[in-house]
Amino acid sequence: MRKPRRKFGATQKDRLFLAVLPDAATAARIHALAETLKAAHGFTGTLILPEHLHVTLFHLGDWASLPEPIVAAAHAAADELSAAPFEVTFDRVQSFRNSTGVYPYVLVGPERGSALHGFHATLGAALKKHGLGSAVHGDDFVPHVTLLRDGQRAAPRPIAPIEWTVRDLALVHSLLGKTTHIHLARWPLGGDKTP
């Protein structure tokens, strides 16, 4: 059976997003869990690489080339943030709906009212202030980590909680279709900003 493939427009080559990332040990644990669940469900999709696992906070668009004004505005918004490190917990997995027939199978995280939701709201306000309001879509944030994409779906189920401390925010440039993520900047929480 042919694997389903995600499709991007012919001119879309560069994706830009703000995300929080698990530390290396947690990413390895998540990847190991994904391998086990892939086998259990008979999925054929390719697992997301451990170094690419993340929680997208805001998608800043897919572009024909890296949009420097958007990068600059994201920098300005993130530079304003003042937040301490915080804990996140992900305790279930499920397939998300998708009209393409390629379903993201995801680790689902904290409910509304969590520290992650608060951080998301604060960052969203900063993005609006710096002209990136189009990236802020109402109140529909569902924290998740995509494990793989597959033509099959699986029902939600609980898992042993996976927890980590969010210590920074990353601005990520993804080269679409090339399995490449470039961290353009990272902002430590409760610490100095780094380019």
C-alpha positions as CSV (number, residue, x, y, z in Angstrom):
1,M,0.0,0.0,0.0
2,R,1.3,3.4,-0.9
3,K,2.0,5.8,2.0
4,P,-0.1,9.0,2.0
5,R,2.0,12.1,1.6
6,R,1.4,15.6,2.9
7,K,1.0,18.1,0.0
8,F,2.4,21.6,-0.1
9,G,1.8,24.3,-2.7
10,A,4.4,24.5,-5.4
11,T,5.7,27.8,-4.1
12,Q,5.6,26.9,-0.4
13,K,9.1,26.0,0.7
14,D,9.7,27.7,4.0
15,R,7.5,27.3,7.1
16,L,8.0,29.5,10.2
17,F,6.6,28.8,13.6
18,L,7.1,29.5,17.3
19,A,7.4,26.4,19.5
20,V,8.4,24.9,22.8
21,L,10.6,21.8,22.6
22,P,11.2,18.9,24.9
23,D,14.7,18.4,26.3
24,A,16.7,15.6,24.6
25,A,16.0,12.9,27.2
26,T,12.2,13.6,27.0
27,A,12.3,13.7,23.2
28,A,14.0,10.3,23.2
29,R,11.2,9.0,25.6
30,I,8.5,10.4,23.3
31,H,10.1,8.9,20.2
32,A,10.3,5.4,21.9
33,L,6.7,5.7,22.9
34,A,5.8,6.6,19.3
35,E,7.7,3.5,18.0
36,T,5.7,1.3,20.3
37,L,2.4,2.9,19.4
38,K,3.1,2.8,15.7
39,A,3.7,-1.0,15.9
40,A,0.6,-1.5,18.1
41,H,-1.7,0.3,15.6
42,G,0.0,-1.0,12.5
43,F,0.7,2.5,11.3
44,T,3.0,2.9,8.2
45,G,3.7,6.6,8.5
46,T,7.3,7.8,9.2
47,L,8.0,8.8,12.8
48,I,8.9,12.4,13.5
49,L,12.6,12.6,14.4
50,P,13.3,13.1,18.1
51,E,15.1,16.5,17.3
52,H,11.9,17.7,15.5
53,L,9.4,16.9,18.3
54,H,7.8,20.1,19.5
55,V,4.6,21.9,20.5
56,T,3.7,24.6,18.0
57,L,2.5,27.7,19.7
58,F,1.9,29.9,16.6
59,H,2.3,29.0,12.9
60,L,3.7,32.1,11.2
61,G,3.0,30.9,7.6
62,D,4.4,28.9,4.7
63,W,6.4,31.0,2.3
64,A,8.2,30.9,-1.0
65,S,11.3,32.2,0.8
66,L,12.1,33.1,4.4
67,P,10.1,36.3,5.2
68,E,12.6,38.5,7.0
69,P,9.9,41.0,8.1
70,I,8.0,38.2,9.8
71,V,11.2,36.9,11.4
72,A,11.9,40.4,12.7
73,A,8.4,40.9,14.1
74,A,8.5,37.4,15.8
75,H,11.9,38.4,17.4
76,A,10.4,41.7,18.6
77,A,7.4,39.9,20.2
78,A,9.5,37.2,21.8
79,D,12.1,39.7,23.1
80,E,9.2,41.3,25.2
81,L,8.3,38.1,27.0
82,S,9.0,37.7,30.7
83,A,8.2,34.2,31.9
84,A,9.7,31.7,34.3
85,P,10.2,28.0,33.3
86,F,7.1,25.9,33.8
87,E,6.0,22.2,33.8
88,V,3.9,20.6,31.1
89,T,2.3,17.1,31.1
90,F,1.1,15.1,28.2
91,D,-1.1,12.2,29.1
92,R,-3.0,10.9,26.1
93,V,-2.6,10.1,22.4
94,Q,-5.1,10.3,19.5
95,S,-5.5,10.9,15.8
96,F,-6.5,14.4,14.7
97,R,-9.1,14.8,12.0
98,N,-7.8,16.0,8.7
99,S,-9.4,16.5,5.3
100,T,-6.3,15.3,3.4
101,G,-6.6,11.7,4.5
102,V,-3.3,12.0,6.3
103,Y,-4.0,12.0,10.0
104,P,-1.6,13.4,12.6
105,Y,-1.2,11.0,15.5
106,V,-0.4,13.1,18.4
107,L,0.5,13.3,22.1
108,V,-2.1,15.6,23.7
109,G,-1.2,17.9,26.5
110,P,-2.5,20.2,29.2
111,E,-6.1,21.4,29.3
112,R,-7.2,25.0,29.3
113,G,-6.0,26.9,32.3
114,S,-2.5,25.4,32.4
115,A,0.8,27.3,32.5
116,L,1.3,26.4,28.8
117,H,-2.1,28.0,27.9
118,G,-1.1,31.1,29.8
119,F,2.2,31.4,28.1
120,H,0.5,30.9,24.7
121,A,-1.9,33.8,25.5
122,T,0.9,36.1,26.6
123,L,2.9,35.3,23.4
124,G,-0.2,35.8,21.3
125,A,-0.8,39.3,22.7
126,A,2.9,40.2,21.9
127,L,2.5,38.9,18.4
128,K,-0.6,41.0,17.9
129,K,1.2,44.1,19.2
130,H,4.0,43.5,16.6
131,G,1.7,43.1,13.6
132,L,1.4,39.3,13.6
133,G,-2.3,39.1,14.7
134,S,-3.1,36.9,11.7
135,A,-1.2,34.1,13.4
136,V,-3.4,34.3,16.5
137,H,-6.6,32.4,15.9
138,G,-9.0,32.9,18.8
139,D,-9.2,30.4,21.6
140,D,-8.6,27.1,19.8
141,F,-5.1,26.2,21.1
142,V,-4.8,22.4,21.7
143,P,-1.3,21.6,22.9
144,H,0.1,18.5,21.2
145,V,3.2,16.9,19.9
146,T,2.9,15.2,16.5
147,L,4.4,11.7,16.6
148,L,3.7,10.7,12.9
149,R,1.1,11.1,10.2
150,D,-0.8,8.1,8.8
151,G,-3.6,7.1,6.5
152,Q,-5.3,5.3,9.4
153,R,-6.8,6.8,12.5
154,A,-6.7,5.6,16.1
155,A,-9.1,6.4,18.9
156,P,-8.0,8.5,21.9
157,R,-6.4,6.6,24.8
158,P,-4.6,7.6,28.0
159,I,-0.9,7.0,28.4
160,A,1.5,7.2,31.4
161,P,2.1,10.9,31.7
162,I,5.2,12.4,29.9
163,E,6.4,15.6,31.7
164,W,9.1,18.1,31.1
165,T,10.1,21.6,32.1
166,V,9.7,24.2,29.4
167,R,12.8,26.3,29.6
168,D,12.8,28.2,26.4
169,L,10.9,29.4,23.3
170,A,12.2,28.6,19.8
171,L,11.6,30.3,16.4
172,V,11.8,27.4,13.9
173,H,12.3,27.5,10.2
174,S,11.2,24.3,8.6
175,L,12.3,23.5,5.1
176,L,9.1,21.8,3.8
177,G,9.6,18.3,2.4
178,K,13.3,18.2,3.4
179,T,13.0,17.0,7.0
180,T,15.1,20.0,8.2
181,H,14.4,22.3,11.1
182,I,16.6,25.3,11.7
183,H,16.3,27.1,15.0
184,L,16.6,30.8,14.1
185,A,16.5,31.9,17.7
186,R,15.8,30.6,21.2
187,W,14.7,32.7,24.2
188,P,15.5,31.1,27.6
189,L,12.6,31.6,30.1
190,G,13.7,33.5,33.1
191,G,17.1,34.2,31.5
192,D,19.0,36.2,28.8
193,K,17.8,36.2,25.2
194,T,20.1,34.5,22.7
195,P,20.1,34.9,18.9
